[in-house]
C-alpha cells in the first residue's frame, strides 16, 4: 500500500522535538490530492530546514504548476533536524512530505532544488531516511527518480552518483515534460525498467542523466574527456528558458506557513535573468536573457497574492529589481493602490544608484521604513572594474547620503572579499568608504544615530561565469583581510561605533568552492562527510570544516588531487571543465575573453542598452530579450483590502 | 527626542471583540507565536477593520491571553481585538474562521462590555484533559492519590534563566481519573500561577511521587479556562460580556 499517511506514527515523535509545527503541514494554500487519482507523484524537496525552504519561490512555483495538472500531484518535503531524524530512525518512520505525510519512498519522482551546494549532505540524509539507496545505480523501478534542479544543477557532477538526473534552467515547463514521460512509461507497464525511463528522460530538453556519460582523467588529475555511453543521448545538454513570464503568473496562491520562516512576506518575481554582466554572479550568467513581467502582470499578481495570503509586505523580486523598464511607474502605482492599507512594498536587491533611494521612498510610503541595502560588492573602484560592477566612490557616497537625508537611518552595504586580483588595499577601501558614508550621512541628515552595516561574504568562483577559471582565495587570505578591515574600521571609535561589520570566516566558502567547481570525484567526499555525521552545512553550528578537510584529503588522495586543486588552483584555458558538456548558452570563448578583460580591468556594458556583445545565449537557446516599456498602467483597485 | 511619523494618527478603537478559538489536530503543535502570526494574517484576509497602534511601526490591536503550550491541544484559547469600525461579532467570527487553517476554529465572538474588566483577569484556572496511552486507569488513580496527598511536589522547570523548582501540587485544584484499559485519562483543574504549571509539570510530579512514566508522550487538551468557581470548576470567561447582551441575542454559541 503506497501513499499512506505516516502521521499517526509521526505524531508521538513530534511531541518530543523542537518546533514541531514545521513538520505538520496544513499551510494556507497547501494542497493534498488523493493518491490514486493521479498517474504521477512528485515529492519536491528543498534540502534545508523548513524555515528556509518554505519561502523558496522555485519550489512553490513547481508545486502549484504540478498540482494544477489533473494527472499529477506534488507534495513538499524539507530537511528534518537531527532531533527528529534520530527519533525517525529509532521508530522506523521514513522521510515524509509535510502535505499528506506520505513516505517519500512511495513517490515516482523526488525533485530537489539546490539553490546552494551546501545542501548536498542534506540530500543524502533525506535519501537515507527515506529508505532510498544513495547511489543511482543501486535503485530499481520501485524507487523515486531523483531529479536535481536549481542553480547548483548547472554543475551537478559532485552529486552525479546520487541523482538520477539534473535539470538545467527554468522549471515551469520541463516538469510537465518529465511528468508526461513518466506517465507514459508507467501506463505502458514500465518497459525496459528504470534504465529505459532514464533514457527516455534524456529526450526531454534540459534533462541530463549523468550515468550515460563517462568521465576519464589525465595523469595530472584533470579531466581528459566526458563521453556519452549511449548514442541516443545528447552530447551536450542545454538549459530550458521560459519565455513570456506573464503566461506563468506563479505562485498564484503563495504558501503561508504557521511556523516562522526566513521571509515573512510574499514575493512577486518582476523579471527573470540579468545582463548587467557582474562577473562573479552565476545567477546573472545562467538565467539570461532578461524577461520582464509586464506592469499589469505584476499588478495582478500582487493583488491576487495579497488576497490569498494576508501578508503585510510584498517583495518585488529579481536579480536587480530597479532595472525593470517600468520600475518607477510600478513603484508609484502600487504605492497608490495600497495607500492607507499598511501594506509594505520592498525591493530586496538594489544596485548603488540614487534612483533606488527615490524608489525606496515611494515603496515605503504605506509601510515601515526600516533599512536600505546596497551592494557595491567590491571595495575599490579598481576591483569594481574587475567584477564589472562599476560605480564611482563619489556616486556611492552620494547615494547612501541621499538615503540618510531621506530619513533612512540604517544602510547596509554588501561586499565580497577574495575576488580575483584583489589585494589588501582593495578590501581596506571598504573602511574608508564606510567612514566617509557616515561622515557625509551625519552632515546631510543632521543626525548622530545613523548606522551603516558592512556585510562581507567570501567570494566563491562558480561554473558558467568568467571567474570559473579563477583561483579561489584561501580561507587564511580571507580571514587576514577581514582582520585588517576590522582594525581599520575600529581605528576611529567616533565613526567606527556607527559602523557594524558582519562577516563569516573563510572556511565554509572553501567547501562551497569545492562543491561548486568539483567533479564526480568530489561525490566521495560528500558521501564520506555525510557518513561521518555531516549535514546542515549552511548552518555554522552544524558545519565542520575539519570533517570536510579530513574527508577531502583521504577521499581525493587516490586520484592525486586535493582540496586546493579544486579551489585555490587557477585553471588554464584548455582545461576540460567538469560542466563543459552542460550548456548555459554562454559561449566558452566569450567567457574566457571576459575573464581576460576582468584581469585587465575592462568593463563590459549591458546588452539591453548597449547592444549585443555575443555572449552566445540568445542564438544558442533561441531566446531574446523581453523588456518594456509596455505603456500600460495600473488602475486603482475598486475594492482594496483594508 | 522621538520623531513623529507624518500624517494623521490612526483611527481609534471603537469596538473590542473577544474571541474563543481552538487548537485541534496537528495544529496543537503550533506555538503561541505561530498562532499570533496566523491570526494577524487571517484578520487581513478576512478584511476585519482593525485599529492600529500609532508610530512608525503600526501594529494591529490584538491582546493574546494565556496561550496553551506548544503540543497541547485546546478548546479554549482567547484573544481580544480592537476594531476601528463596528462590525457584527458573529460576522467577524465566521469570516475569521474561514480565513484560518482547519484546526484553528473560531468558535465564539462577543463584544466586550465596557467596564466589565479585563479578559486576562478572568483567567484563573484551566480544566485539562490528559490522555495517557499505555497507562492503566488504576495505576493513574494510585499515582494521583499519592500526588494529592502531598503538601507540595517540586518539579524542575526550564525557564529563560536556567531551571527553577515549581510546586506542581499547589496549582492543582482538583483531579479525577477516567479511561479504559490501556488508556487512562486525567481530568484536572489547574490554577494559573507564575510560573505556569503545565500538564508536563504535573506529569513530572506524578513520575516523581509514583514513578508513573507513560511509554508515549501524553496528549493534553485544554478544555476550558476562566474564573475558578465555588465548586472548583472553571466558569465561562465570556459570561460577563454575554450576560449583558443575552436578553437581545438569540442562539448564542455553546460553551
Interface residues (C-beta under 8 A of the other chain):
Chain A: X7 X11 X12 X14 X15 X16 X19 X20 X21 X23 X24 X25 X26 X27 X28 X256 X258 X259 X260 X264 X307 X308 X309 X310 X311 X312 X342 X368 X369 X641 X642
Chain B: X26 X27 X29 X30 X31 X33 X34 X35 X37 X38 X40 X41 X42 X43 X44 X45 X47 X48 X49 X50 X52 X56 X57 X58 X70 X71 X99 X101 X102 X103 X216 X217 X219
